[in-house]
């Protein structure tokens, strides 16, 4: 058996929705995008949803539309995809990094509070692997210091915190629909907010600052439009929105399978807890289970994390690492003058995390195979 790190399956619902768009004669931003936005808005109990070309674009727009720019600081996690930091830099603002909680891998709220300065304008927490951050504390901190709270929820669509869906807890929430995410449009994202002012500006900026979209003009509106701001080309097409609508039709089924897979992993790997840490499960939150990340107790193994991944590959299992910390990348190291010693929890986690194969069409037999490979590596290389 060979278990790949990721494997995508597209179902009949997705094919049907995409064909519907193709048959409509309109494939760029139009009625399918609006339907997708409305479904998402209702699912997460929020007032407004704006579909965009990527979560990176969504984060950029949320910051830009909030007036954040040069001279401002935005606090975020160093344990994230580069996109989170790039979005801050696009605005001309300065990213400030707070270390992570070693248990959850999410941003440490105490570190966030410590990093606030007179120039801080916003906080961007990142829900690693689908586990929500501590939003009660983050909201308290944001209110106290009059800061925007913009959630990088690229991993956490489908999660809840204290019974509230992710998407209705912060000033703005940004979802990702990249191919590996809990639902996919191939590429794409969504900004969710309860603020009409913010939503209107994000929508305006997402398509060149134009006062009227192509669909509105095509569907019988005036051919006239104005450009009132310098905007971006960040809109989503109907073609990929059709894929998203099909995915949403299966979303409950997808999430049920993810929970089943997580339960099997947690059960099977329980006997190896002397040599690894399992993902944290918080009673306050419902995990979205985007990723299944274990943390090796490398002091109890005779091999490094990298060698462990190589050994897993020899046993037919492809693994990954989420994430390489921002300060390990040449560009950010030079531009932001970051040092690993400033983020001890992040640095320790980086050398221990292993992301196991995890996706809806993974079979329970394959999960058992992965777990046996983990157990075999531990048996052979444990101290």
ChimeraX attribute file (.defattr): number of C-alpha atoms within 10 A of each C-alpha:
attribute: neighborCount
match mode: 1-to-1
recipient: residues
	/A:1	9
	/A:2	13
	/A:3	21
	/A:4	16
	/A:5	15
	/A:6	17
	/A:7	14
	/A:8	12
	/A:9	7
	/A:10	11
	/A:11	12
	/A:12	11
	/A:13	17
	/A:14	22
	/A:15	14
	/A:16	15
	/A:17	22
	/A:18	23
	/A:19	13
	/A:20	16
	/A:21	21
	/A:22	14
	/A:23	10
	/A:24	10
	/A:25	8
	/A:26	17
	/A:27	22
	/A:28	18
	/A:29	22
	/A:30	21
	/A:31	19
	/A:32	26
	/A:33	25
	/A:34	16
	/A:35	15
	/A:36	23
	/A:37	23
	/A:38	17
	/A:39	16
	/A:40	24
	/A:41	22
	/A:42	12
	/A:43	15
	/A:44	20
	/A:45	17
	/A:46	19
	/A:47	15
	/A:48	20
	/A:49	27
	/A:50	25
	/A:51	30
	/A:52	31
	/A:53	23
	/A:54	26
	/A:55	27
	/A:56	27
	/A:57	28
	/A:58	30
	/A:59	28
	/A:60	26
	/A:61	30
	/A:62	27
	/A:63	26
	/A:64	22
	/A:65	19
	/A:66	16
	/A:67	12
	/A:68	22
	/A:69	18
	/A:70	12
	/A:71	11
	/A:72	19
	/A:73	24
	/A:74	28
	/A:75	26
	/A:76	28
	/A:77	28
	/A:78	29
	/A:79	28
	/A:80	22
	/A:81	17
	/A:82	17
	/A:83	17
	/A:84	25
	/A:85	25
	/A:86	17
	/A:87	22
	/A:88	27
	/A:89	17
	/A:90	16
	/A:91	17
	/A:92	16
	/A:93	21
	/A:94	21
	/A:95	24
	/A:96	21
	/A:97	23
	/A:98	25
	/A:99	24
	/A:100	25
	/A:101	17
	/A:102	16
	/A:103	15
	/A:104	18
	/A:105	28
	/A:106	24
	/A:107	29
	/A:108	22
	/A:109	21
	/A:110	15
	/A:111	16
	/A:112	23
	/A:113	16
	/A:114	9
	/A:115	17
	/A:116	21
	/A:117	14
	/A:118	8
	/A:119	12
	/A:120	22
	/A:121	24
	/A:122	23
	/A:123	26
	/A:124	28
	/A:125	27
	/A:126	27
	/A:127	26
	/A:128	26
	/A:129	23
	/A:130	26
	/A:131	29
	/A:132	29
	/A:133	25
	/A:134	17
	/A:135	18
	/A:136	12
	/A:137	13
	/A:138	22
	/A:139	19
	/A:140	11
	/A:141	19
	/A:142	19
	/A:143	12
	/A:144	9
	/A:145	16
	/A:146	13
	/A:147	17
	/A:148	21
	/A:149	24
	/A:150	25
	/A:151	30
	/A:152	27
	/A:153	29
	/A:154	27
	/A:155	26
	/A:156	31
	/A:157	30
	/A:158	22
	/A:159	24
	/A:160	22
	/A:161	21
	/A:162	13
	/A:163	10
	/A:164	14
	/A:165	20
	/A:166	31
	/A:167	29
	/A:168	20
	/A:169	22
	/A:170	19
	/A:171	18
	/A:172	27
	/A:173	27
	/A:174	32
	/A:175	28
	/A:176	30
	/A:177	24
	/A:178	18
	/A:179	15
	/A:180	19
	/A:181	21
	/A:182	26
	/A:183	24
	/A:184	23
	/A:185	26
	/A:186	18
	/A:187	18
	/A:188	26
	/A:189	27
	/A:190	28
	/A:191	32
	/A:192	32
	/A:193	26
	/A:194	20
	/A:195	13
	/A:196	11
	/A:197	11
	/A:198	21
	/A:199	22
	/A:200	14
	/A:201	18
	/A:202	27
	/A:203	23
	/A:204	23
	/A:205	25
	/A:206	26
	/A:207	22
	/A:208	18
	/A:209	20
	/A:210	19
	/A:211	15
	/A:212	17
	/A:213	17
	/A:214	15
	/A:215	15
	/A:216	14
	/A:217	13
	/A:218	12
	/A:219	9
	/A:220	8
	/A:221	13
	/A:222	10
	/A:223	11
	/A:224	8
	/A:225	13
	/A:226	9
	/A:227	14
	/A:228	12
	/A:229	13
	/A:230	12
	/A:231	19
	/A:232	15
	/A:233	13
	/A:234	23
	/A:235	23
	/A:236	26
	/A:237	21
	/A:238	24
	/A:239	22
	/A:240	27
	/A:241	32
	/A:242	28
	/A:243	26
	/A:244	29
	/A:245	26
	/A:246	24
	/A:247	24
	/A:248	21
	/A:249	13
	/A:250	16
	/A:251	16
	/A:252	12
	/A:253	12
	/A:254	17
	/A:255	21
	/A:256	12
	/A:257	19
	/A:258	24
	/A:259	16
	/A:260	13
	/A:261	23
	/A:262	20
	/A:263	12
	/A:264	17
	/A:265	21
	/A:266	16
	/A:267	11
	/A:268	16
	/A:269	20
	/A:270	13
	/A:271	11
	/A:272	15
	/A:273	13
	/A:274	12
	/A:275	18
	/A:276	21
	/A:277	18
	/A:278	17
	/A:279	20
	/A:280	13
	/A:281	12
	/A:282	13
	/A:283	9
	/A:284	12
	/A:285	20
	/A:286	21
	/A:287	25
	/A:288	23
	/A:289	27
	/A:290	27
	/A:291	24
	/A:292	21
	/A:293	25
	/A:294	19
	/A:295	22
	/A:296	23
	/A:297	18
	/A:298	18
	/A:299	12
	/A:300	14
	/A:301	19
	/A:302	14
	/A:303	17
	/A:304	16
	/A:305	20
	/A:306	15
	/A:307	11
	/A:308	22
	/A:309	22
	/A:310	14
	/A:311	18
	/A:312	19
	/A:313	16
	/A:314	12
	/A:315	19
	/A:316	15
	/A:317	23
	/A:318	20
	/A:319	21
	/A:320	15
	/A:321	17
	/A:322	19
	/A:323	20
	/A:324	19
	/A:325	19
	/A:326	25
	/A:327	21
	/A:328	14
	/A:329	12
	/A:330	9
	/A:331	11
	/A:332	15
	/A:333	14
	/A:334	10
	/A:335	9
	/A:336	13
	/A:337	9
	/A:338	18
	/A:339	13
	/A:340	16
	/A:341	10
	/A:342	12
	/A:343	19
	/A:344	14
	/A:345	18
	/A:346	26
	/A:347	22
	/A:348	14
	/A:349	23
	/A:350	19
	/A:351	18
	/A:352	21
	/A:353	24
	/A:354	22
	/A:355	19
	/A:356	26
	/A:357	21
	/A:358	26
	/A:359	24
	/A:360	20
	/A:361	15
	/A:362	19
	/A:363	14
	/A:364	14
	/A:365	10
	/A:366	19
	/A:367	20
	/A:368	15
	/A:369	18
	/A:370	26
	/A:371	21
	/A:372	15
	/A:373	19
	/A:374	21
	/A:375	18
	/A:376	15
	/A:377	18
	/A:378	21
	/A:379	13
	/A:380	10
	/A:381	14
	/A:382	17
	/A:383	12
